[in-house]
Amino acid sequence: MTGWLTIREGTRPLIVAFPHTGTSLPEDIAGHFVSPERARRDTDWWVDQLYAFAADMGATILHTAISRSVIDVNRDPSGASLYPGQNTTTLCPLTTFDGAPLYKPGREPDDAEIERRRAAFHTPYHKALESQIARLRAAHGGVVLYDAHSIRSQIPDLFDGLLPVFNVGSNYQTTCAPPLADRVTEICAASGEPTVLDGRFRGGWTVRHHGKPTSGVHAIQMELSCRGYLREPIGAVTDDDWPVPFDAEYAAPMIETLRQVLDACLAFAETP
């Protein structure tokens, strides 16, 4: 499949990555899923629209069109769990977040197919990130990698109760300098919405692999609960009620907070 990765190069020391907003299902795989709708259910819906302003700020944008149900580029390529002891989906997920099977019986990917997808999508995605990090570090010395995500607010198979609206992840402040994680968390909390640093989602493979604060690469993950920017039906969803349309007016308060967050990331990266 060609054209699955879009890179828009900016000049300022900020990369905004969208690993889970893609909905494309390659033709040779699409028929293996129970349905296209189920395969797309756990998409980070409309997150790229939330951050549409980022390119105008001079940020570099990376966006994969591939659905996370095909391969999750934010998982450890070895298949090791990033959250031992907790439920999570795998490199090539077999179920939705709610535990429903993604594949028709007998059509699940075997080891050879998983390796093929890893080589076709996961490896090139992270090589592209490495290339952009190197380009911006050469120009600026340091860079912030901001990994943008969202998830439904209530998924009992993954976490208890309602997830906070803003979930800032720095893997216990190891993927970025603590002052950056603290500043981003402070901005989110000032919005009045529930906010946590390094809670249930403390950062996936992207920030853990690329974040090297001592080398000037500060990686931070933002996991948004969908109710913060969508009229989300709380609880279980069906193909009839999910996803809901994007409403820019409804999302405006969230967009303003995220603009402040990216301003803070740039201020951090551009301060000697």
Contacts in CASP RR format, 6 or more apart in sequence:
PFRMAT RR
TARGET T0000
AUTHOR 0000-0000-0000
METHOD contacts of the structure
MODEL  1
MTGWLTIREGTRPLIVAFPHTGTSLPEDIAGHFVSPERARRDTDWWVDQL
YAFAADMGATILHTAISRSVIDVNRDPSGASLYPGQNTTTLCPLTTFDGA
PLYKPGREPDDAEIERRRAAFHTPYHKALESQIARLRAAHGGVVLYDAHS
IRSQIPDLFDGLLPVFNVGSNYQTTCAPPLADRVTEICAASGEPTVLDGR
FRGGWTVRHHGKPTSGVHAIQMELSCRGYLREPIGAVTDDDWPVPFDAEY
AAPMIETLRQVLDACLAFAETP
1 24 0 8 1.000
1 26 0 8 1.000
1 66 0 8 1.000
1 120 0 8 1.000
3 65 0 8 1.000
4 24 0 8 1.000
4 64 0 8 1.000
4 65 0 8 1.000
4 66 0 8 1.000
4 121 0 8 1.000
5 62 0 8 1.000
5 63 0 8 1.000
5 64 0 8 1.000
5 65 0 8 1.000
5 124 0 8 1.000
5 125 0 8 1.000
5 128 0 8 1.000
6 61 0 8 1.000
6 62 0 8 1.000
6 63 0 8 1.000
6 64 0 8 1.000
6 65 0 8 1.000
7 60 0 8 1.000
7 61 0 8 1.000
7 62 0 8 1.000
7 63 0 8 1.000
7 128 0 8 1.000
7 132 0 8 1.000
8 55 0 8 1.000
8 60 0 8 1.000
8 61 0 8 1.000
9 60 0 8 1.000
9 132 0 8 1.000
9 135 0 8 1.000
10 55 0 8 1.000
10 58 0 8 1.000
10 59 0 8 1.000
10 60 0 8 1.000
10 61 0 8 1.000
11 58 0 8 1.000
11 139 0 8 1.000
12 57 0 8 1.000
12 58 0 8 1.000
12 59 0 8 1.000
12 140 0 8 1.000
12 266 0 8 1.000
12 269 0 8 1.000
12 270 0 8 1.000
13 136 0 8 1.000
13 137 0 8 1.000
13 139 0 8 1.000
13 140 0 8 1.000
13 141 0 8 1.000
13 142 0 8 1.000
13 143 0 8 1.000
13 144 0 8 1.000
13 266 0 8 1.000
13 269 0 8 1.000
13 270 0 8 1.000
14 54 0 8 1.000
14 57 0 8 1.000
14 58 0 8 1.000
14 59 0 8 1.000
14 60 0 8 1.000
14 136 0 8 1.000
14 143 0 8 1.000
14 144 0 8 1.000
14 146 0 8 1.000
14 262 0 8 1.000
14 265 0 8 1.000
14 266 0 8 1.000
14 269 0 8 1.000
15 59 0 8 1.000
15 60 0 8 1.000
15 61 0 8 1.000
15 62 0 8 1.000
15 129 0 8 1.000
15 132 0 8 1.000
15 133 0 8 1.000
15 136 0 8 1.000
15 143 0 8 1.000
15 144 0 8 1.000
15 145 0 8 1.000
15 146 0 8 1.000
16 51 0 8 1.000
16 54 0 8 1.000
16 59 0 8 1.000
16 60 0 8 1.000
16 61 0 8 1.000
16 62 0 8 1.000
16 146 0 8 1.000
16 148 0 8 1.000
16 262 0 8 1.000
17 61 0 8 1.000
17 62 0 8 1.000
17 63 0 8 1.000
17 129 0 8 1.000
17 145 0 8 1.000
17 146 0 8 1.000
17 147 0 8 1.000
17 148 0 8 1.000
17 206 0 8 1.000
18 44 0 8 1.000
18 47 0 8 1.000
18 48 0 8 1.000
18 51 0 8 1.000
18 61 0 8 1.000
18 62 0 8 1.000
18 63 0 8 1.000
18 64 0 8 1.000
18 148 0 8 1.000
19 64 0 8 1.000
19 68 0 8 1.000
19 72 0 8 1.000
19 73 0 8 1.000
19 74 0 8 1.000
19 125 0 8 1.000
19 147 0 8 1.000
19 149 0 8 1.000
19 206 0 8 1.000
20 42 0 8 1.000
20 43 0 8 1.000
20 44 0 8 1.000
20 47 0 8 1.000
20 68 0 8 1.000
20 72 0 8 1.000
20 74 0 8 1.000
20 149 0 8 1.000
21 43 0 8 1.000
21 44 0 8 1.000
21 45 0 8 1.000
21 46 0 8 1.000
21 47 0 8 1.000
21 48 0 8 1.000
21 63 0 8 1.000
21 64 0 8 1.000
22 43 0 8 1.000
22 63 0 8 1.000
22 64 0 8 1.000
22 65 0 8 1.000
22 66 0 8 1.000
22 67 0 8 1.000
22 68 0 8 1.000
23 40 0 8 1.000
23 43 0 8 1.000
23 65 0 8 1.000
23 67 0 8 1.000
24 65 0 8 1.000
24 66 0 8 1.000
24 67 0 8 1.000
24 70 0 8 1.000
25 31 0 8 1.000
25 33 0 8 1.000
25 36 0 8 1.000
25 39 0 8 1.000
25 40 0 8 1.000
25 67 0 8 1.000
25 69 0 8 1.000
25 70 0 8 1.000
26 66 0 8 1.000
26 70 0 8 1.000
29 70 0 8 1.000
30 36 0 8 1.000
30 39 0 8 1.000
31 104 0 8 1.000
31 107 0 8 1.000
32 103 0 8 1.000
32 104 0 8 1.000
32 107 0 8 1.000
32 108 0 8 1.000
32 109 0 8 1.000
33 39 0 8 1.000
33 69 0 8 1.000
33 102 0 8 1.000
33 103 0 8 1.000
33 104 0 8 1.000
33 107 0 8 1.000
34 100 0 8 1.000
34 101 0 8 1.000
34 102 0 8 1.000
34 103 0 8 1.000
34 104 0 8 1.000
35 239 0 8 1.000
37 239 0 8 1.000
38 96 0 8 1.000
38 100 0 8 1.000
38 102 0 8 1.000
38 239 0 8 1.000
39 67 0 8 1.000
39 69 0 8 1.000
39 70 0 8 1.000
39 102 0 8 1.000
40 67 0 8 1.000
40 69 0 8 1.000
41 96 0 8 1.000
41 97 0 8 1.000
41 237 0 8 1.000
41 239 0 8 1.000
41 242 0 8 1.000
42 68 0 8 1.000
42 69 0 8 1.000
42 89 0 8 1.000
42 93 0 8 1.000
42 96 0 8 1.000
42 97 0 8 1.000
42 151 0 8 1.000
43 67 0 8 1.000
43 68 0 8 1.000
43 243 0 8 1.000
44 148 0 8 1.000
44 149 0 8 1.000
44 150 0 8 1.000
44 151 0 8 1.000
45 150 0 8 1.000
45 226 0 8 1.000
45 230 0 8 1.000
45 243 0 8 1.000
45 246 0 8 1.000
46 150 0 8 1.000
46 229 0 8 1.000
46 230 0 8 1.000
46 243 0 8 1.000
46 246 0 8 1.000
46 251 0 8 1.000
47 148 0 8 1.000
47 149 0 8 1.000
47 150 0 8 1.000
47 224 0 8 1.000
48 63 0 8 1.000
48 148 0 8 1.000
49 246 0 8 1.000
49 248 0 8 1.000
49 251 0 8 1.000
50 148 0 8 1.000
50 150 0 8 1.000
50 224 0 8 1.000
50 229 0 8 1.000
50 251 0 8 1.000
50 254 0 8 1.000
50 255 0 8 1.000
50 258 0 8 1.000
51 148 0 8 1.000
51 258 0 8 1.000
51 262 0 8 1.000
53 255 0 8 1.000
53 259 0 8 1.000
53 262 0 8 1.000
54 61 0 8 1.000
54 262 0 8 1.000
55 61 0 8 1.000
57 262 0 8 1.000
57 263 0 8 1.000
57 266 0 8 1.000
59 146 0 8 1.000
59 262 0 8 1.000
59 266 0 8 1.000
60 132 0 8 1.000
60 136 0 8 1.000
62 125 0 8 1.000
62 128 0 8 1.000
62 129 0 8 1.000
62 132 0 8 1.000
64 73 0 8 1.000
64 121 0 8 1.000
64 125 0 8 1.000
66 73 0 8 1.000
66 121 0 8 1.000
68 74 0 8 1.000
68 89 0 8 1.000
68 93 0 8 1.000
69 93 0 8 1.000
69 102 0 8 1.000
70 92 0 8 1.000
70 117 0 8 1.000
70 121 0 8 1.000
71 91 0 8 1.000
71 92 0 8 1.000
71 114 0 8 1.000
71 117 0 8 1.000
71 118 0 8 1.000
71 121 0 8 1.000
71 122 0 8 1.000
72 89 0 8 1.000
72 90 0 8 1.000
72 91 0 8 1.000
72 92 0 8 1.000
72 93 0 8 1.000
73 121 0 8 1.000
73 122 0 8 1.000
73 125 0 8 1.000
73 126 0 8 1.000
73 205 0 8 1.000
73 206 0 8 1.000
74 147 0 8 1.000
74 149 0 8 1.000
74 204 0 8 1.000
74 205 0 8 1.000
74 206 0 8 1.000
75 82 0 8 1.000
75 89 0 8 1.000
75 90 0 8 1.000
75 91 0 8 1.000
75 204 0 8 1.000
75 205 0 8 1.000
76 82 0 8 1.000
76 91 0 8 1.000
76 205 0 8 1.000
77 91 0 8 1.000
77 118 0 8 1.000
77 122 0 8 1.000
77 123 0 8 1.000
77 205 0 8 1.000
79 90 0 8 1.000
79 91 0 8 1.000
81 88 0 8 1.000
82 88 0 8 1.000
82 203 0 8 1.000
82 204 0 8 1.000
82 205 0 8 1.000
82 208 0 8 1.000
86 158 0 8 1.000
86 200 0 8 1.000
87 157 0 8 1.000
87 158 0 8 1.000
88 158 0 8 1.000
89 95 0 8 1.000
89 96 0 8 1.000
89 97 0 8 1.000
91 114 0 8 1.000
91 118 0 8 1.000
91 122 0 8 1.000
92 109 0 8 1.000
92 113 0 8 1.000
92 114 0 8 1.000
92 117 0 8 1.000
93 102 0 8 1.000
94 101 0 8 1.000
94 102 0 8 1.000
94 103 0 8 1.000
94 108 0 8 1.000
95 101 0 8 1.000
95 102 0 8 1.000
96 102 0 8 1.000
97 151 0 8 1.000
97 152 0 8 1.000
97 155 0 8 1.000
97 157 0 8 1.000
97 158 0 8 1.000
98 155 0 8 1.000
98 157 0 8 1.000
98 236 0 8 1.000
99 157 0 8 1.000
103 109 0 8 1.000
109 117 0 8 1.000
126 206 0 8 1.000
126 209 0 8 1.000
126 210 0 8 1.000
129 145 0 8 1.000
129 206 0 8 1.000
129 210 0 8 1.000
130 210 0 8 1.000
133 143 0 8 1.000
133 145 0 8 1.000
133 210 0 8 1.000
133 217 0 8 1.000
136 142 0 8 1.000
136 143 0 8 1.000
137 143 0 8 1.000
137 216 0 8 1.000
137 217 0 8 1.000
140 269 0 8 1.000
140 270 0 8 1.000
141 216 0 8 1.000
142 216 0 8 1.000
142 217 0 8 1.000
142 218 0 8 1.000
142 269 0 8 1.000
143 216 0 8 1.000
143 217 0 8 1.000
143 218 0 8 1.000
143 269 0 8 1.000
144 176 0 8 1.000
144 180 0 8 1.000
144 218 0 8 1.000
144 219 0 8 1.000
144 220 0 8 1.000
144 265 0 8 1.000
144 266 0 8 1.000
144 268 0 8 1.000
144 269 0 8 1.000
145 206 0 8 1.000
145 207 0 8 1.000
145 210 0 8 1.000
145 211 0 8 1.000
145 217 0 8 1.000
145 218 0 8 1.000
145 219 0 8 1.000
145 220 0 8 1.000
146 219 0 8 1.000
146 220 0 8 1.000
146 221 0 8 1.000
146 222 0 8 1.000
146 262 0 8 1.000
146 265 0 8 1.000
147 203 0 8 1.000
147 204 0 8 1.000
147 206 0 8 1.000
147 207 0 8 1.000
147 219 0 8 1.000
147 220 0 8 1.000
147 221 0 8 1.000
147 222 0 8 1.000
148 222 0 8 1.000
149 201 0 8 1.000
149 221 0 8 1.000
149 222 0 8 1.000
149 223 0 8 1.000
149 224 0 8 1.000
150 223 0 8 1.000
150 224 0 8 1.000
150 225 0 8 1.000
150 226 0 8 1.000
150 229 0 8 1.000
151 158 0 8 1.000
151 163 0 8 1.000
151 201 0 8 1.000
151 223 0 8 1.000
151 224 0 8 1.000
151 225 0 8 1.000
151 226 0 8 1.000
152 225 0 8 1.000
152 226 0 8 1.000
152 232 0 8 1.000
152 235 0 8 1.000
152 237 0 8 1.000
152 242 0 8 1.000
153 162 0 8 1.000
153 163 0 8 1.000
153 165 0 8 1.000
153 225 0 8 1.000
153 226 0 8 1.000
153 227 0 8 1.000
153 232 0 8 1.000
153 234 0 8 1.000
153 235 0 8 1.000
154 161 0 8 1.000
154 162 0 8 1.000
154 163 0 8 1.000
154 234 0 8 1.000
154 235 0 8 1.000
155 163 0 8 1.000
155 235 0 8 1.000
158 200 0 8 1.000
159 200 0 8 1.000
162 194 0 8 1.000
162 225 0 8 1.000
162 234 0 8 1.000
163 200 0 8 1.000
163 223 0 8 1.000
163 225 0 8 1.000
164 193 0 8 1.000
164 194 0 8 1.000
164 195 0 8 1.000
164 196 0 8 1.000
164 225 0 8 1.000
165 188 0 8 1.000
165 191 0 8 1.000
165 193 0 8 1.000
165 194 0 8 1.000
165 195 0 8 1.000
165 224 0 8 1.000
165 225 0 8 1.000
165 227 0 8 1.000
165 228 0 8 1.000
166 185 0 8 1.000
166 188 0 8 1.000
166 189 0 8 1.000
166 191 0 8 1.000
166 193 0 8 1.000
166 194 0 8 1.000
166 195 0 8 1.000
166 196 0 8 1.000
166 222 0 8 1.000
166 224 0 8 1.000
166 225 0 8 1.000
166 257 0 8 1.000
167 195 0 8 1.000
167 196 0 8 1.000
167 199 0 8 1.000
167 200 0 8 1.000
167 201 0 8 1.000
167 222 0 8 1.000
167 223 0 8 1.000
167 224 0 8 1.000
167 225 0 8 1.000
168 181 0 8 1.000
168 184 0 8 1.000
168 185 0 8 1.000
168 188 0 8 1.000
168 195 0 8 1.000
168 196 0 8 1.000
168 197 0 8 1.000
168 198 0 8 1.000
168 220 0 8 1.000
168 221 0 8 1.000
168 222 0 8 1.000
169 175 0 8 1.000
169 181 0 8 1.000
169 197 0 8 1.000
169 198 0 8 1.000
169 199 0 8 1.000
169 201 0 8 1.000
169 202 0 8 1.000
169 203 0 8 1.000
169 207 0 8 1.000
169 220 0 8 1.000
169 221 0 8 1.000
169 222 0 8 1.000
169 223 0 8 1.000
170 176 0 8 1.000
170 178 0 8 1.000
170 180 0 8 1.000
170 181 0 8 1.000
170 197 0 8 1.000
170 198 0 8 1.000
170 202 0 8 1.000
170 203 0 8 1.000
170 207 0 8 1.000
170 219 0 8 1.000
170 220 0 8 1.000
170 221 0 8 1.000
171 198 0 8 1.000
171 202 0 8 1.000
171 203 0 8 1.000
171 204 0 8 1.000
171 207 0 8 1.000
171 208 0 8 1.000
172 198 0 8 1.000
172 202 0 8 1.000
173 181 0 8 1.000
173 198 0 8 1.000
174 213 0 8 1.000
175 203 0 8 1.000
175 207 0 8 1.000
175 208 0 8 1.000
175 211 0 8 1.000
175 213 0 8 1.000
175 218 0 8 1.000
175 219 0 8 1.000
175 220 0 8 1.000
175 221 0 8 1.000
176 207 0 8 1.000
176 211 0 8 1.000
176 213 0 8 1.000
176 218 0 8 1.000
176 219 0 8 1.000
176 220 0 8 1.000
177 213 0 8 1.000
177 218 0 8 1.000
177 268 0 8 1.000
179 268 0 8 1.000
180 218 0 8 1.000
180 220 0 8 1.000
180 264 0 8 1.000
180 265 0 8 1.000
180 268 0 8 1.000
181 197 0 8 1.000
181 198 0 8 1.000
181 220 0 8 1.000
182 197 0 8 1.000
183 264 0 8 1.000
183 268 0 8 1.000
184 220 0 8 1.000
184 222 0 8 1.000
184 261 0 8 1.000
184 264 0 8 1.000
184 265 0 8 1.000
185 195 0 8 1.000
185 196 0 8 1.000
185 197 0 8 1.000
187 257 0 8 1.000
187 260 0 8 1.000
187 261 0 8 1.000
187 264 0 8 1.000
188 195 0 8 1.000
188 257 0 8 1.000
188 261 0 8 1.000
189 195 0 8 1.000
191 253 0 8 1.000
191 254 0 8 1.000
191 257 0 8 1.000
193 228 0 8 1.000
193 257 0 8 1.000
201 221 0 8 1.000
201 223 0 8 1.000
202 221 0 8 1.000
203 221 0 8 1.000
203 223 0 8 1.000
204 221 0 8 1.000
206 219 0 8 1.000
206 221 0 8 1.000
207 219 0 8 1.000
207 220 0 8 1.000
207 221 0 8 1.000
208 219 0 8 1.000
210 217 0 8 1.000
210 219 0 8 1.000
211 217 0 8 1.000
211 218 0 8 1.000
211 219 0 8 1.000
218 268 0 8 1.000
218 269 0 8 1.000
220 265 0 8 1.000
222 258 0 8 1.000
222 261 0 8 1.000
224 254 0 8 1.000
225 232 0 8 1.000
226 232 0 8 1.000
227 234 0 8 1.000
228 251 0 8 1.000
228 254 0 8 1.000
229 250 0 8 1.000
229 251 0 8 1.000
229 254 0 8 1.000
229 255 0 8 1.000
230 243 0 8 1.000
230 244 0 8 1.000
230 246 0 8 1.000
230 247 0 8 1.000
230 250 0 8 1.000
230 251 0 8 1.000
231 244 0 8 1.000
231 247 0 8 1.000
231 250 0 8 1.000
232 244 0 8 1.000
233 241 0 8 1.000
233 242 0 8 1.000
233 244 0 8 1.000
248 255 0 8 1.000
END
